[in-house]
């Protein structure tokens, strides 16, 4: 079946680094995506990984290991505005469906 | 502002009715995606179009249909509406094609549908 796991909630301190993990089991693999969503707002696309390794984009980095079915999103130099939900999604091979995880609610404290 | 527009912003209707949600992608984007987000289901992918053709299909109900027109705007049609269809419906667009540039999606503000 299709399954994506993420921690439900995380808390971190302003200025710190936080790593949000995502594990997946899907029918094939055709890319992994991370989105940020502030409460009551539309999601914002953060990153896309299709090959193993690290993709860096400013304060945000995303890592993928296809053999382990594992990804993480790394947020550096945390700011209060990073308090949001972070969604991991995988596109499978069959029908190219996007399967979303439940999201991780990150709270950044002063 | 992502450059993706959705209309209407809010929609209130009754069970059994049919509604049409509209999305205009960013200028130059060929791909359009539709998502549904409800409190109990989280974000769900419905369907993707690329340059007028269906590219990918998610958990879209048979009562729902979509299309992308030659000018690349897209419409999502929801029929025989049920209470459980109440949700936020997001449209996103991307350039399309391979790699980070092709896959980066820009989301519209969403249409909030309430079925009474």
Contacts between the chains, C-beta under 8 A, distances in Angstrom:
chain1	res1	chain2	res2	distance
A	31	B	103	6.6
A	33	B	103	7.4
A	33	B	105	7.9
A	35	B	43	7.7
A	37	B	43	7.7
A	42	B	2	7.4
A	42	B	90	5.8
A	42	B	107	4.0
A	42	B	108	6.5
A	42	B	109	5.6
A	42	B	110	5.5
A	43	B	35	7.9
A	43	B	43	6.8
A	43	B	90	6.9
A	43	B	92	7.8
A	43	B	107	5.2
A	44	B	107	6.8
A	45	B	92	7.6
A	45	B	104	5.4
A	45	B	105	4.5
A	45	B	106	6.9
A	45	B	107	7.3
A	47	B	100	7.9
A	48	B	100	5.3
A	48	B	103	4.4
A	48	B	104	6.9
A	55	B	100	7.4
A	87	B	42	7.8
A	87	B	43	6.0
A	89	B	43	7.8
A	89	B	45	7.5
A	91	B	56	7.5
A	95	B	56	6.1
A	95	B	57	5.1
A	95	B	58	7.6
A	96	B	48	7.2
A	96	B	55	6.6
A	96	B	56	3.5
A	96	B	57	7.8
A	97	B	45	6.4
A	97	B	56	6.3
A	97	B	57	6.7
A	97	B	58	4.7
A	97	B	59	7.6
A	98	B	45	3.6
A	98	B	56	7.5
A	98	B	58	6.0
A	99	B	45	7.7
A	100	B	42	6.0
A	100	B	43	4.9
A	100	B	44	6.7
A	100	B	45	6.9
A	102	B	42	5.7
A	103	B	42	6.3
A	103	B	43	7.6
